[in-house]
Amino acid sequence: MKPQARIIVFLLAATSIWSLVGEMYRLWPMRFFALAIFGPACVALIALALQNRWRGDGRACRIIIIGAIAGFIAAVAYDTFRLPFVYSTSWGLTALVPSLPLFKVFPQFGAKILGQADRNSLAAILVGWAYHFSNGVTFGIMYAMMVNGQWRRRWPVAIVFAVGLELAMLFTPYPATFGIRVTETFVVVTLTAHLIFGVMLGLMSIKLDKWVGKC
């Protein structure tokens, strides 16, 4: 892909996480940015991919698809790793792993996007989880733009990207905004989870490069 096109796609994908960043720094309400900017950016991403498929060589479309799928799978792996910590008490694992409320932010995401106070409503939970996975998908697309389809050669970039994201978030108002108590255990677990996300993102993109056909 041409550098200009990669930058455009990267910035469109980045609107997902910028919805949250703006909320943390009080630059804009998460609801406004998600609806007015992130939503249209998703439409634009799909339109660009389809245009490349129908009128171009299909390479950009294929790279975007691989990045998106790899990002989603990496997000699933990321959450799967965190499950024992979230359900440590109910699963009787407290002797092995500490109990950490790692999923409690998702309903808060949903409530902010919906503009409602009730963080425990079904709508807030569903929207919050959907937003969480949108981050995984868009991180995958951003990574795809970084490596420009050179999945095998540059896959370690995925690890640096994923761990860098978590380190950056720890130095933002993110913990304070969502009532997260930052302890040594929390940092180790979340960094490990992001390491897993990065490894899965890099390796799955290599696998998908073999499995995904031409656009």
N, C-alpha and C positions, 0 to 999 in steps of 0.2 A: 504494500500500500504506500501511496505517496505520503510524505511527512505531514502535509497540510490536512489530508483526510484522517490520518491517525490522530492528530491533535484534536480535530473536531469530534471524532468518536469518543476519544478519551474524556473530553470535557463534558460531552452529553452524558456519558456514563457516570461521571463524578457528581452529577447533580443529586444522585441518591444520598451519598454521604454528606453532601453540603446542606441538605435539608436539616440534618442533625447538627452539623457544625454551626450553622447560623443560629439555631435554637440555643445552643450552649453559650454562644457569645452574645446572645440577644441582638443579633443583626436583623433577624426576621423570624416570625412565627413559623414553626415547623409545618403547620397546616397550610399556610400561604405558599411556602416554597414547594412543598410536596405537590400541591394541586396546580399551582400556576407555572412552575418551572420543571419539576421532575416529571410530572405526568406528560406534558408536551414533549419533553426531551426523549422519553421512552418511545413516543409515537415517531419522532424524528429518527431515532436509531433504527426502528423497524423499517421506516420508509427508505433510509439510506441503504440498508441491507437488501431490501427488495429491488431497489433501483439498480444496485450493482449486480444482482442476480439476473435481472431481465435485460438490462442495457449494457452491462459491463462484462468483465471476465469471470465474475462470481467469486473472486479471491477474497475480497473484503467481506462479503457475505459469509463465506465459509469461516474466516478467522473470527468474526463476531459470534457466530453460532458455537464454535468450539470453545471460545472464552466463556460464553454465557453458561453453557452446559457444565464445563469444568468448574466454574465458580459455584454453581448450585450444588454439585456433588461435594465439593470441598466444604461448603457450608453445612451440609448434612453430616459429614465426617466430624467437623468442628463441634457441632451440637451433640453428636453421639458420644464423643469423648467426655463432654461435660455432664452427661446424664447421671453418672454415679455420684457426682458431687451435689447435684441439685436434689436427688432423691436418696441421699445417703441415709437419712433418718428412717424414712418409710421403707427402704429396702434393707435395713439392718446392716448398713455398711460403715457405721460411724467408727468402728474399730480399725477400719482400713483407710477410709478417705474422709476428709472433713466435709461438713455440710456447708454449702455455699449457695446463696440465692442468685445464681448466674442468669436465670431466665426472667427475673423480676422486672427488668427494664422493658421487655417487649410490650406488655400491656400499656406501659407509660408512653411508649412510642405511638401506639394505636390511639390512645386517648388524646395525645397532642395533635395528631393528624386529623382526628375526628372533631377536635375542638370541644371535647366534653371532659367533665371532671371525674366521671366514674372510670377508674382504671381496671375494674374487675368485670366490666360488661363483656359479653361474648364478642360484640363488635370490636371493642378495643383490643381484645386478645387476638382475634383473627387478623385485624389490620396491622397490629404490631408485629406479629409473626411474618405476615406477608412483606412488610417493610424490611424486616431482618433479612429475609431471603433475597429481597431485591438488592440489598447490599452485597450479598455473596455473588449474585449474578453480575452486577455491575463491576465489582472488583475483578471478576474474571475477565470482563471485557476490557477493563483498564489494563490489566496484565497483558492481554492479547495485543493491545496497541503498543505496549512497551517492547515486546519481543518480536512483533510484526510477523507472527507465524513461524518463527524459528524456535519451535517448541523444544526440541531435543537439545539444541545447542545452548539455549539460554534459560532452561527451566529453573536453575537456582535463583533467578531473579524473583520467582514467585515467593520463595521463602523470605528473601530480604524485604520484599514488598509487604507480605503479610505481617511479619514481626515488626516491621517499621510502623505499620498502621497502629498496632497495639501500643507500641512505645509512645507514639505521638499522642494517642488518646489518653494515656495515663498522665500526660502533662497538660491536658486541656481541662476545662471545668466539667468534663463528662462525669467523673465520680460524684462531684458535689451536686450537679444538676439532677442526677437520678438517685441520690442517696446511697451511693455505693461506698462501703467501708474498705479502703485500700489497705490490705495487710500483706505481709510477705507471702503468705499462702495464696492469697488472691492473685498477686502478681505472677507467681510461679505457674499457677494453673492456667491463667489467661494467656500467658506467653506461650506455654506448651500447646494450648488449644490453637493459637494462631500459627505456631510452627507446623502443627498438623494440617491446618488449612492450607498453608503455603506448599507443603510437600504434596498434598493431594491435588492442589491446583496445578502444580507443575507436572506431576506424573499423569494425571488424567488428561491434560491437554495433549500429551504425547500419544496416549492411547486413542483419544478421539481423533487425532490426526490420521490414524490408520482406519478408523471405523466410519468417520463422516465422509460421505461422497461429495462430489462436486455440486455446487449450488446451481 
